[in-house]
Amino acid sequence: MLIVQICKKCPINGHFYCIYYYSYNTEFKNKIKRRIYGHYEKKQKRGGTSYLSRKDNSFGGIELGRNYFLDDVLTSGSAIVSKTNSALHIKVNKAFTLAEVLITLGIIGIVAALTIPTLIAKYQEKQTVTRFKWIYSTLANAYTMAIAENGEPRAWKLDRPEDLAEILSKHMRIAEKCYYKEGCLPSDIEDVALTGEARYGHMGDYRTIVKSKFNNGISLMWVSAYNGCTYSYTDNDGNEIVQNDYCGAIYAFISMNKFNRLGLDHFLFEVTSKGIFPSRYDYNDNYIKRNCTKTWSSSSNTNGQTCGEWIRRWNNADYWYGEE
């Protein structure tokens, strides 16, 4: 399609006026004539100049009540020329062809296919890190205020998980408490390792677990609490292992995905006499990295347990969102 703009200067008021013409084929001359004389009538002649006036409102872009000058304008093929070019301006614009449009769209599609997945992954990583930092900061602040109110954690009365929940929840804006009942987590949520292996099955419908929920959707599961911050267990060889600085454990669910991955959707925190920290906070870097990977499977399905400490140390979640 050709778009032609004709502008001429009015000898009476000195203004320039323009008329636009559109053509799709080689019969440009006839189309121009039909367009002009189909919408305008000769009004009068003055000094050899033709004045045309509007008859109706069907010719867009021309204002009513003004005269338009077409003196010595001729048409030739698909272009317009004038005997007096000093006062005539011609502008011809060609539209894009279908092939050009399709090629452009194809290039845009390829670029989008290459960049959009990366942008989505970066956004998801940022969300994971941000929500983890929020809940970690919230727990740490509550711990500090609880010490100011109740003294050192070794002196806290921690017979049951709800005891720990009540001591810390006083200093957090908990929206809902779900102690030994359904709620605070979707009923069909399943606990899986970072690599996808099943761990403890459905967690949302456990009626023997203490849970609470914030207004932003993050939920806490108060797993354990130990008086005197002393915890003992028997290892696989039958030996009794005693931990003298373990006051309890808390799971924080920052996402409600059905298959809830440890180290991505939920994180484990340890309550100690020194503070609240991500699980295995006192282990070396190699151990942290080895137990936070989406490609390695442990026999106990604990892969992902150290991912909270990964985020705390390196301020990213590259273990999941980074390149292999």
N, C-alpha and C positions, 0 to 999 in steps of 0.2 A: 504494500500500500504506500502511495506517495501522499505526503501532507505538504501543501504549498501555501505559503503566507504571502499575500500581496499588500504592501503598505504604500500609501501616497499622501502627500502633504496637501492640505486644504489651502487654496490661495486666499480664502476669506479670513479664517481665524488662525492659520499657521499650524493647526494640529495635524498629526499623522493619524490616519485611520487604516485599519487592516481588515482584510477578508481572508478566510481560510477555505481552501478547497481540498477535497479528498478524491483520489482516483485509484481504481484497482486494475485498469487495463489501458490499452493504447489509445482508446477513443477519448483521449483527454480533452480535446478541443470541444467536442460535442457535449461532454459532461459538464464542462465549465459553462457553456452557453445555456444548457438546460438549468443548471443550478442558479445562474445569475437571473435569467429572464423568467424562471419559474417562481422566483421570490421577490423580484423587484420590477418596477415599471419606470419607464423614462419619464422624468418629471418635467425637466426643462433643459434648455441649452443656454449656456452663457460663456461666450468667448471660446467656443469650440470644445468645451468640456461637458461631458455627460454627467448629470446628477441622478443618482438612483435613490429611491426611498423604500422603506419597508412596507410590505403589504400584509404580512402576518408574523407570527412569532415562531415559525418552524425552523428558522435559520439561526442556530445557536452561535453565540459569540459576537453578534452585531447589536449595537444598542439602538433603541428606538429614538426617533427625533433627530437623527444626524444624517448628513448627506455623505455619499461615498463616491469617489472619483475613479473612473475607469478609462481615462483619456489615453488613447493610442495603445491600449493594451491588446496584444495579440496572443494567440495560443499556437504552439507548435509541438506536435508529438506529445510527450509527457512532461514538457517544461513550459513555463510562461516567460515571455520576453517582452520588452518595451522599446519603443523608438526613443524614449527619453529616460535613460537609465539613472539619471542623476537623482530623481525623486522616487525611484521604484526599488524596493528591496524584495528579493526573492529568497525564501528559505525552503529547502527540500530535505525532509527527513525520511530515511528508510527504516522500517521496522525490522526486528530480528526474524530470520526465517525459522521454520519449525525445527530444522536440523540443528541450527545454532542453539535454540532453546533446549533441545533434548541433550545436546552435548554438555551444556552448562549444568543442567540438572544432574546429569550423570557424574560430573566432576564433584558437584556438591555432595551427592550421595556417597561417593567413595571417601571423601574427606570426613564426612559425618561418621561413616562406619569405622574409620580408624581412630577418631578422637572421642566420640561419645562414650564408649565403654571406659576409657581411661578417666574421663571427667566424672562419670558415675562412681567409679571405684574411689577416686580421690575424695568425692563428697561423702561416701559411706565411711571411709576411713576417718575423715574429720569428725563425723557424727559419733563414731565409736569412741575416739579419743576424748572428745568433748564431754560426752555423757559419763565416761569412766572417771574423768577428772572431777566432774561435779559430785558424783556420789562419794568418791574418795575424800574430797575436801569436806563434804557434809559430815561424814563419819568421823574424820579427824577433829573437826571443830566440836562435835558433840562429845567426843572423848575428853578433850581438854576441859570443857565446861563441867563434865561429870566428875572429873578429878577435883575441880575446884569446889564442888558441892559435896562429894562423898569420900574424898581422900583417895589414896592409892588403890589400884584395882585389886591387889592381893587382899585388901580388907573388904571388898564388896561381897555381899551375899549372893552367890551365884549357884544356887541349887539346881535351877532349871533354865532353859534358854529364854523363857519369858522374863526372868529376872534381869538378864543382860539387856533384853529388848526394852524393858521399862526404864532402866537406868539411863540408857542412851536416848531413847525416844523423847524424853522430856525436853531435850535440847535440839530436836529436829521437828520440822513441820510435817508430821505424819498425817495423811488424809484418811487412812483406813487401817484398822487392825483386824487381822484374821488369825486369831490364836486357836489352833486346833480345830479349824473348820475350813471349808472351801472358801475360795475367794482370794483376791490380791494377785493371783496368777491365773491365766486361762486353764481350764480343767484338762485340756488335752495337750498341754505343753510337756515335752519330753526332754530329759536331760541326756545330752550326748557329748562325747569328747570332741575336741577341735577337729579331729579327723573323721568324725561321724559315727564312731562306735557307741552303742548304747551304754548308758551308765546306770542310772537309778530309775529309769522308766518315767511314768507320769509323776510330775511334781506338783501340779496345781491342785490335785484333788486329795493330797495327803492331809488327813485330819489329825495327824500326830505331830504336825510341824507348826512352828510359830512364824507368821508372816505379817508384813506390813507394807503399806503402799504410799507413795508420794503423789501429789497432784500431777506431776509431769509424766506419770506412767511407770517410773522406775519402782521396782519392788525389792524388798529385803526378805531373806529367809534366815532366821536366827537358828543356826544348826546346833550349836553346843555352847555350854558354859561350865566353868570349872572353878570351884572354890579354891582360894589360895593360888590361882593361876597355875595349878599343877595338873598335868594330864599324863596318864600312863596307858600303855597298850602293849600287846604282845605281838612281836613280829613273826614272820613266816617260820623262823627257826625255833620258836618257842621262848624267845628271850623277852623279858619285860623291859620296855623302853619308857623312861620317865622324862617328860618335858616339864621343866620347872618355870617356864615363862610362857605359858599358853593358857589364856583366860577364856577363850572361846573362839568360835568361827561364825562368819556371816557370809552368805551368798548375796550378791547384788545382781539383779536382773535388769539390764539396761535395754533389752529388747524382748519382745514377746513372740518371737518366731516359734512355730510349733516345734521344730527340731532345734532346740536351744543349745548352741554350742558353748562349751566351757572355754573361756578365754576370748570369746567374741560377742556372745549374747549375754552371758553371765560370768561373774568373776568371784573368786574366793578371797576373803580378807581374814587375817588373823588378828585377834585381839590379844595384846601382850601387855606386860607391865610398863613397857616403854612407849606404847602407842598402838594405833591400828595401822596395819601395813598389808599390801598385797601378799598373797601366799608365796612362800619361799623367798621372802625379801632379803634374807641373809645368805643366799647361795651365790656362787660365782657366775660370771657371765655365760660361760659354756653350759652350765646346767640350765640356766634360764632359757637359753636359745634352744637347747636340745628338747626341752619339755614344752616348747611353744612353737610347733610347726604343723602345718597341715598335711605333711607327707609321712610323718613317723608315727607308728602305732605302738603304744606301750601295752604291756600285758595287763596292767591294772586299769587301762582306759582313763588315765589321768592326763593325757596330753592336752595342754591348754591351761593347766593349773598355774603356770608361771607367767601367763601372758599379761596379767595385770602389772607384775613387776617389770616386764618388758616395756610397757607403756610408760611406767614411772621413770625408768632409766633413760629411755631413748626417745620419748615423746612422739611415738608413732605406732602404727599397727602394721608395719611392713611384713610381719610374719604371715599375714593373711592377704593384704592388698598389694604388697610389693611383687616384683617379678621373681620368677623361680630362679 
